[in-house]
Amino acid sequence: MDSRRAQRPIGVLFTNLGTPDDTSVKAVRRYLAEFLSDRRVVDLNRALWLPILYGIILTFRPKNSAEGYHSVWTEEGSPLLVYARRQAEQIQARLDREVERPVHVALAMRYGNPSIETGLRELDAAGCKQVLVLPAYPQYSATTVATTFDKIGEVLADWPEPPALRQINRYHDEPGYIEALANSVREHWAEHGRAEKLVMSFHGIPKRYVKLGDPYPRDCGVTAQLLASELGLSRNEYKVCFQSRFGREPWLQPYLDETMKAWGAAGMKSVDVMCPGFSSDCLETLEEIKEENREYFEEAGGGSLRYIPALNDRDDHVDMFTQLIKRELSGWI
């Protein structure tokens, strides 16, 4: 008998944020309800927030969001889910070749499908009693990474024998991650030329969360500095911005949309925008950056805004994930 096949497999739960099941208003409303009712995402008093969420936001926002999802949807489905599946499949193939002990990779979304419970049950059915959790968020935030671990704990709370768990909190400074980002920029420049500025746009969070201890902006700053160093950029050749703010309270600044409008009004000829915090392209990159912010920049008087795609299923990106997993499984394999 093959000794490798006789060994109990180790599980890898590879997670991301999630996506609606389709572009219908009903599916988008269901997804937004799960996402926006998470206390880690919106920490307002429930007695105040839930009436606003269910009485106002989920009445009006799903239709607009559904139109946005429709604009980025592909024949295979949601871009985020399509790329996440490809990443998981390619990680699985590499681990099958490179690791002696069997490893089973399951994909799960924090919101929507396939759910975290589905992923954990898949690993359990495969016989995995040791599970490594890898949320595909380079920078740590309580709104992304921590809520993933919250959900895992919630799912496992009633299991008679939960698996032994290990978790990866961040990979914002991993050399392979920085190299993959730099490679994507260099390839873009080789094909399109170099713009006047390179913008590194990260998803924002409320400033209040940072005051409460969320280290997210620090992680973003480290990633930006390492990438700028790898590309040989001076401080005036790139800018860090934050996007996707929601509500009226102050979020991390500078805001991307306001920056694009100001640069456009100043007559800037060209700007390249990348999103190092997104491991897969999604609504926030393809619609918000490639469409909305391009219009802000160009309609204000700017020349052209070019979007540099997320790392998605690039070989160097998948290689980085694979090596990270192998390192974190040390002692189990």
N, C-alpha and C positions, 0 to 999 in steps of 0.2 A: 504493500500500500504506500502511496505517496505520503511521506511524513508531513509535508506541508498541508495536505488536505486533511490529515488526521488531527491537526491542531485546531483548537477553538479560535474562531476569527476575532480580531479586534475591530471595533466599530469606529467610524469617523462620521460625526453628524456635521455636515457642511451646510451652513445656514446663510440666509440673506433676509432682507426686509419683507418682501412679499409683493403681491400684485393682485388685482381683481381677476376673477376667473375669465371674464370676457369684457367687452366694452359697453355692455348694457348699463343703463342707469341703475337698475336693480343690483347688479353685481358690484358696481362701483360703490353704491350706498352701503352694501354689506361690508365691503372691505374698509371703507372709511370709518364705519361705526366701530369695527374692531380696533383699528389703528388709533383713532382719536379718543377712544375710551380708556386707553392704556394710561395709567397714572404716571408712568415714567415719561411719556410723551407730553401729556398735558397734566400738570400737577395741581391744577386749581381745585378748590373745594368742590366736591361732587354735587352738592346741593345747588351750587351756582352753575357749574359747567354742564352737567347732563341736560338740564332744560334747554340751554343754548345749543348744545350739540344736536339733540333730537328734535328740538322745536324750530331751529333756524338753519344751522349748518347742513344737516342731512336732508333738509327740505330743498335747499337751493344749490349747494355745491356739487352734488353728484352729477347733475346734468353737464355742468361746465367741465368737470374732471373727466367725464365719459368722452366728451368731444376731444379732450387732450389725449386720452389713451387711444382713441380711434386713430388719431393722427400719427401715432408711433407704432401701432400694432403691426405685426408681420404675419405672413401666411402661417408661420409656426406658432404664433401667439405673442404673448407679452415679451418684449426684448429682454427684460431682466430675468424672466424665468427661462427663456431660450438659452441665454448665455450661461446662467447658473447650471443648467442641466449639462451643457457642453463641458463646463469646467469640472463638474463632478464626475462625468463619464471619463474625461481625459486624466483626471487625478487617479481614478480607479485603475485605468489601464497602466499608468506609470507604476503605481504601487504593486500591481500584479507582477510586473517585470522586475521591480527593484527590491522588493521586500520578501524575505523567506517565509515569514508567517503570514497567513491569509489576513487581509484587511478588507472590510466591507464598508463602502462609502454610501451614505444615505443623504439625500438632499431634503432640506426642510425650510419652510418660510415662517418667519415670526408671525406674520399676519397672512391669512389666506391659505392657499393650497400649493403644494403638499404641506400639511401642518407639521409642527414640531412633534405632536403626538404620533402622527403617521410615521415620521422618520424614526422616532425612538422605537416604535413597535416593529418597524422593518428590521432594525438592528437586533432587537430581541428575538424575532423570529429566525434570524440568521445565526443565533447562538452567541451573540456578542455580550460578554459580561464585563468588558472594559470598553469605555467609549471616550474618545477625544472629541470635544466640541470646538469647531472652528467657525465662528461668525465671520463672514467675508466683509468686515469693516476694518480698514487699515488703522484708523484712529479710534481710540476708546471713547465712548460716551455712555452715560447711564441710559440715554434715550435709545440706544441701539444695542450695544453689547450686553449691558446689565439686564435689560428687559428680556433678552434672549435667555439668559440664565434663570431669570425669574420664572419664565414659562416652563423651562425644563424642570425646575423644582416643583412647580405646580402639577405638571403631568406625572412626575415620579412619586408624588406624595403618597399615593395609594397603592403603589406597586409593592407586592410582598418582598421582592428582592431587587431593588434598583441596581443598575450596573455601577461599577467603579467609574468615576468621572475624572477627566482632566479637561482643562479649558485653556484656550488661547485668548487672551484679552485684547491684543493689538499686534500689529506687525508694521507699524508706521515707519520704523527705521531699519527694516530688514534690507540688507544690501541687494538681494535679488529683486525686491519690490521697487527700490529706488532705480536700479538699473533698467528694469522693464519700463518704468515711467520715462526715463531718459531716452531709451531706445524709441519709444513711441513719438516723442517730440522730435528727435533727430530724423526719423523717417518722414514725419510731416514736413519738416523744414526742407528735406531733400526733394520732396515732391512739389511743395507749394511755395518755397521760399520762406524767409524768416520775417515775421511781422515786427512792428515797432516795439510791441510789448507782448510778454507772455503772462497771462493771468492764470493763477491757480485758484480755482473756485471750489470751496468746500461748502457742504450743507451747513446752514446756520443752526444755532440753538439760542434760546433766550439768555441774555446776559445774567439773569438771576440764577440760572442753573450753575453758571461758572462760579458765582459768589458762594454757592452752596457746596462747591468742591469738585464739580465736574472738570476733569483735566483735558477735555477735548481740544480747546484752542492751543494748548501747549503741544499736544501731539501734532496738530496741523502745522504749527510753526516749525517743529523739528523736520517733518516731511518736506516742507517748502525749502528750508535751508539746505537740507541734504541734496534735494533735487537741483536747486540752483547751483550748488557747488559742483555736482556731477556734470552739469551743462556748461559750467564756466561763466555763469551769469553774474553781473554786478547787481547791486541792490536796486538800481534805477532801471534795470532791464526786465524786471518781473514785479508782479504785485499779487498779494494774497487777498482774496475777497470771499464773502459769504453770501449764499443764495437761499432761496426757498423759505423766507420768513413768513410767519403766519400770525395773525392777530395784531394787536396794537402796542404791546410792550416792546422795549428795546431788545434787539437781538445782536449777535456778534457783528461787528463792523470792521471794515467798510462793506456796505451792501453792494453786491454786484450790479444790480439794475441801475442804481444811482451813479455808480462809477462809469458804466457804459454810456449813460446819457451825457454825463459831464465830458467824457473823452470825445464823444461824437460831436458835441457842441464846440469843443476846442479844435475840431478839424483833424483829429488823428486819422491817419490813412489806413492803418491795419492793426488788428489785434488777434492774437491766438489765445483761445481759451481751452483749458483742460480741467478735468474734475478728478483730482487724485484720490478723493475720498470715496469714489464710487467704483466698486470692483466690476460692475456691469452697467452698460448703458440702460437707461430707463426713462420714465417720463421727465424726471428732473434734469436730465442731460439733453435728451433728444428734443424735447418740446420747450423746456424752459431756457436752455442755453442756445441750442442750434436754431430755434425759431424766435422766441420772445426777445431774448437779449440781443440777438442779431438785429432785430427790427429796432429796438431801442437805440442801438449804436448808429445804425445806418440812417434812420429817420431823423436823428438829432444832428446829422451832418458828417458822420464818420464815413470812412471808406468801406472796408470789409472786415467782418468778424468771421474767423474760421474756427470751427470746433475740432479739437483733437479728440478722437474717440477714446472711451474708457479702455482699460486693458482687456476686458472681455475674455475671450478664449485664446489669446495670443500664447504661443508656445513658452515664451519666457515668463509669462504670468503663471501659467499652469505649472511650470517647472518650480517656480518659487513656492507655490502652495504645497507641492509634493515634498520638497526639501524641508519645508517648515513642519509638515506633518511627520516626516520621518524623524526629525530631530526631537519633536515633542513626544514621540512614542518610544523614545529611548528607555530601556528598562522593561518595557512591555514586549518589545520584539527582540 
